[in-house]
Amino acid sequence: MHPYSDIPELSSSGPNVSVVRVPVEQDIPFTRRVRAIVDTSEFQRLRQITQLALASRAYPGAIHTRFEHALGVYDNSLKYLAQLGKDERFAAAVSAHDAEVLIVAALLHDIGHWPFCHPIEDLELENMPPHEAFAAQFLGPDNELADVLRNQWNVQPHEVLQVLTGKSEDPSLKLRQSILSGPIDIDKMDYLNRDSQHCGVPYGRNFDRNRLISSLIPNEIGDGLAITHKGKTAAEMMVFARYVMFSEVYWHHTVRSATTMFARAFYDVHRNLDLACLFRMTEPEMIRTLVEASLGIPAESLTAGLFGPKRRLHKRLSEYSLFQHPELYRALRQMPYRDIVKCSNELARVLSQRCGSNISPVDVLIDAPPLHREVEFKVDIFYPKENTYRALQQASPIVAAMSDNTFDDCVKRVRVCVAEHTLPLIPDSATVDTLLGKIVM
């Protein structure tokens, strides 16, 4: 008998199990206690937070929400548990109650997200709580969500928070956390496919999810996920799918232009905002607050271009990578955002002098990757005939090529973006490269 057969969400039928449908033709098991979580005001808030923030400025269909994504991650948790429960070591380490906590954590993994969360976190402002820690506020004792967990799931909120944010050397906890956040986690498994579908591109769907899930096992020491050798090709394809989605969607130059406009506007107004209140808002409420806060200051042109009646995005003027202008790339790649702002302001000033026109500091923006880098794709493959585990990057030239810092350096460029009306005033990009080099170096 499967160790989690008594968990109703893992049952495919029964009087208390229905389905809810999400794109694309995905039937997700829905029980009364899952519905109780979903119907709380804390969870319903996710309906009004888009998954990809400003990507819809380049991909019009990318308006799906964290609500939809959360349901997909929850569904993946059931698939992972159904597979991993067949493994004796996993079943011994993860009790049925632990599995239920993981299911809840999967459903609530984005509960602490606020609108435009990642662009704001990338600014690394002082006293900025990570969104995972912010989840504690929505699981506090006075919230409806906490009551639902205790009364209908027999789960304590602190158990969920431990999976979401806790640090421990306990192998069982680390194993469950690797399912939620790791190289082949249930989050990536959903967002690659879902983002790809809504953006209208094929890149995030071109790997065999079922094959990868069916190959899941615990790693050698039992504190994380591994795969059998049968899942190697599927894992390689997932690495490449993620690479292409970053290159063609998440770091598309138009998406990044909108994102850097938002980042600069938020940076310029954030000291006048009550962040604790702001982060509890829905996306329309936050947009309205930011637009109002920017009135009468240079950032008004940025919020108007992003959220006003007419779309006005900055245009890409120059681009730097590890292979094009590597010195400039490395220098700007390692700068905190406050220094990026100083460089942008100085470049605008120098350009104003050069062309004899008044160029606003917000007309010239530098977009550089955040200081933190993406999680490396570290996962082991088990070879039963040899009874040994090997790192995927040792067995795969594709993954080896993406190891260390290569992933970030290949897909995340440094760009200079300028307001469209200033383009006729600005010298050619080669001159801008020279001027920026003098400022940065």
N, C-alpha and C positions, 0 to 999 in steps of 0.2 A: 504494500500500500504506500502511496506517495505520502511523505511526512506532512504535507500541507493540504491534504485532501479535505480537511474540515474547515478550511478558510473559504467562505462563501464566494469571494471574488474570483477564486481559482476554479470554481465549478462552472461548467459551461451551460448548465441548465438548472431549473428549479423554480419554485414559485416566487422566490425573492430576488431572482436575477433577471434583469432586463438588459437592454443595450441602448447606448446612445451613439449616434452616428456623427463622425467628424470627417472632413476631407482627408484623403480621397477614398471613399467607400470603406471606411474603417469602422467596424462595429466594436465598441468598447463595453465590456461588462459593467453593469451599473446595479449596485445593490442599494438597499434603503440607507445603509450607513454611509456609503459613498455619496449618495445624493444629499444626505444630511450635511456632509462637509461642503459639498459644492454649493449648496443653497445658503451658506453663511455669507454675511456681508463681507467678511474678510476675503473669501475666495471669489465672490462675485466681482469684487474690485478689479480682478485680473481681466475681466471682459473689456475694460477700458484702458488697457495698457498693451500697446502693440509689441509684437515680438522683435521686430527688426527696426524699430524707431524710425529713422529717416531714410531707410532703404527704399521706401515707396516713392521717393523723389526720382529714383532711377527705374525702379521696377513697380509699376502701378498696382500690381496684385499683392504686393508685400504688406498687406494691412491686417494679416492674421494676428491673433492676440496671444498673450501668455496663458489665458484661460484655455484655449484650444491646445496649446503646446503642453500644458500641465496634464490634460487628459491623456495625451499621447504618451507622455513619460510614465504616467500611472499604468497604462496598458502594457508598456514595455516591462515594467517591474513584474507584472504577472507572468509574462513570457519568460523572463530570466529566472524567476522562482520555480516555474514549472520545469525548466531544464535543469537548473542547479540542484533542485531537490532530489534528483535522481542520484546525485553523488553522495556517497556515504559520509565523506569528510565534511561536506557543506552542511548536510542535515544534522550532523553531530555538533557543528559550530553555531548554527543558526536555528533556534527553536521556532516553533509555530508563532509564538508571541513576537519574537524578533522579526519574523517575516511580515507580520501584520504592521509592526512599527515601520518597517521599510516601505511597505505599500503606502502608508499614510505619508511618509517623508517624500516619496516620489510624487504624490499628488500635490504636496505642499512645497516642493523644492524651490519654487519661485515666489512663495508668499511674501517674502521680504523685498521683492523688487519694487522699485518706484519707476515712474516713467523716465525714459532716456537714461536708465540706470548705468549702463556701461560707459557711455560717453562722459557722464558725470564722474564716475569712479576713476576713469582714466586721468582725470585732472589731478588726482591725489592731493586734494585740498586738506588743510589741517582739520583735525577732529571729524573727519568724514567716516561714518560707520560703514563697514562692508554690508552689502545687501543681505548676506546670509545672517549676520548678527541682528540686522533690523527685523528679521523674522520673529525674534523673541517678543517684540511689541505686539504682534498680531496673535501670538499664542499666550499672551498674558492671562492671569486668572480672571479678569473681568470681561473677557471676550467670549462671544458665543462659540467660537471655534474650539476653545479649550474645553468648554462644557460638552460639546459633541464628542470630542476625543475620549474624554473620561467616561461619559455615560453610555455611548453607543459602541465604542471600540475597546473599552477597558485599557486605554493607552494614555499615559501621562504626557503632557506637553513637553516636559524636559527630556523624555525619551526620544521624541522626534527631533528636538533641537540638538541632542547629542549626535544623532546621525547627520544632521545638516551642518553643524558647525563644530562639534566636539573634537578634541584632540586626546588620543589615548593610544597606548601600546597594546590594548586588548585586540588580539587577532580577529575575534568575531566582529567587533565594531569596525575595524579597518576593512574587513572583507565586505561588510554591508556598505560602507562609505565608498569603496571602489566601484560598486555597482551603480551608485548615484553620481559619482564624480571620479572618473578615471579614464584610462586610454580608450576603453571600449564600453563606456557607460550608457545608461538608458537615456540620458539627456542628449548626448550627441546622436545616438541612434535615432532619436525622434527629430531633432531640429535639422539635421542634414537633409532628411527626406522632406520634411514639412516646408522648410524654407525654400527648397528647390521647387516643390510643387507650386507654391504661391508666387514665386518670382518668375515662373514660367521657363525655367532652365532645367536641363536634365542632369546636371553635374552631381548633385547630392543624392541621386537615386541610383547611381550606377555601381552599387555593390550589393552583394547577396546577404541581406539582413538575416533571413531564415537560416542560411548555412552558418553564419557567424554565431547566431544564438545557439544553434544545436551543437556547437563545438565548445561551449563555455564549460570550464571547470575551475576549481580553486587552484591557485599557484602552489608551488612546492611547499612553502611554509604555511600556507593557509590563511594569509592575511590580505589577499587580493585576487583578482581574476586572472586566469590564463585561458588558453585555447588549446584544443588538440590540433594535431598537424592537419586535420581535414579542414580547419578553418583558416589556414594560412593565406590562401588566395583571397578569400573574402576580407580578411583583415588588411591585406595590402590594398585592396580596392577601396576600403573605407579610408585609409590614410590618404590615398590619392583624391578621393571624393572631397575630403575635408580641405585638402590643399587647393583644389580648383574652386570650391565654394568661397574660400577666403580671397583667392586671386580675382575671381570674376564677379562676386557678389559683395561680400562684406567689405572688401577693400577696393571695389570699383571706384574710379576716380570721381564720378558724380556723387556716389554715396558718401565718399570721404569729404568732398567739398561741402555738402550739406552738414555733415557731422562736425567739421571744423568750424563752420559758421555758428552752429549751435554751441559748441564748446567755448568759443570766444565770448559769445553773448552771455552765457551762463557765468563764465569767469568774471566778466565785468559787472554783473549785477548781484552775484551771490551774497556779498557782504550785507546787502540791504534786505535779505530775505530770511524768513524763519524756516530754516531747513527742516527742522523736525516736523513742522506743519506741511511744508512743501512736499515732503516725501510720502505723505499719506494721501496725497491728492490723486485723482484720476488724471489721465493724459490731457484731456481737454481743459481741466482746471489748471494744470501746471502751465500749459501753453498760454492761457489767458493771463496768469500771474506773471510769467516772464515777459510777455508783450507789454503789459502795463508797467513793469519795473524798468523796461528799457526806453520808455518814452522820454524824449528830450535829451538823450545822450547818444553818442555814436552807435552804440549797439542796436539802436532802433532800426537801422537799415538792415541789420542781420535778421532780426526777428520778423521784420516785414517781408524780407525775401523768402524766409522759410515758411511763415505761417499766414502771410497776408493774402489778399485776393489774387495777386499775380506772382507766379513762381519766378524768383530772381536769385539764381545760384552763382557763386563765384566760379570763374573759369580757371582751369589748370593752365599755369604759365610755364612752370619748370618742374622737373621730376628727377629725383636722385635715388639711386639704389646702390647696393654693394658692388654693382658692376658698372654703374654710370656715376661718376663723381663720388667715389667711395669715401674720400676724406670728409666731404660735406655730409654725406649720409651718416657716417659713424659719429661725427660731432653732434649732429642734430638728433640722432637716434638715442643718444645717451642723456639728453637734456630733460630736466623736469619741466612741466608745462609752464611754470612761471617764467622760466628763462626763454622758452619758445616765444612767449608773448613779448618779452623784451626785444628779442631778435626781430620779430615781426614789426614792432613799432619802429625800430631803428631802420629797417629796410624801407618802410613807408616814408620815413623822414628823408632818407638819402635819395629815394626816387623823386620825392617832391622837389628837392633841390635840383636834381639832375634835369627834370623836365620842365621846371618853372611853373608847376601847377600844384594846387593844394590837394594832396592825396591823404585821405583820412587813414588813421592807423588800422581801422577795421576793413579798409579796402584791400589790404595786403595781409594775407594770413598764411602762416606756415603750418602745414599738417605733418606731424611726425608720430611714429608709433609710440604707444605708452611704454614706460620703462619695463613693466612686467612682460614676460614672454608667454607664449602659449605652452600648455602642458605637453611635454614630450611624449611621444607614442611608445611608451615602454610597457611591453607585454611579453610574456613568455609563451612558447609553444611546447607542448608535451609530445614526445615521440615514444609511443608505447613499446615498440620493439627494442629500443635502447633503454627504456625506462629512465629517460632524462628530459630535462627542461632546457631549452635554449632561448635566448632573447630573440625576438622577432627581427630586430635590426641586424643580428648576426646571420640570420637565415634568409634575409630579403635585401637585395640591393636597392629596391625602391624605398624601403623604410630607412635603410642606412643613409641614403642620400638626404632624407628629411630629418635626420637626427640632429642633436645638439641645437644650434641656433639657425640652421639652414632654412627651416620652415619659415620663420619670421622674416628673415632677411630676404627671402625670395618673393614673398607675397605682400609685404608691408613696405611701401615706398614712402619717402619724404617728398612732399610736394609744396610748391608755392602756388596758392590760389588767389586770384584777384577779382575784384568787382568788375563786371563786364564793361561798365561805362569808363573805367580807367584804362582799358586795354590800349586804346589809341595813343594814350599819353606815355605809356611805359616803353622803354627801349626793348630791344630784342632779348630773348631769354639768355643768351650768352652773356650780355652785359649784366643782367640780374644775377647770374651765377657768380660772376666776378665780384659784384658788390656784396652779395651774401657771404661769399668766402672771406672777404675782408672783415665783415662783422663777426662771423663765427670764429674764425681762426685767430 
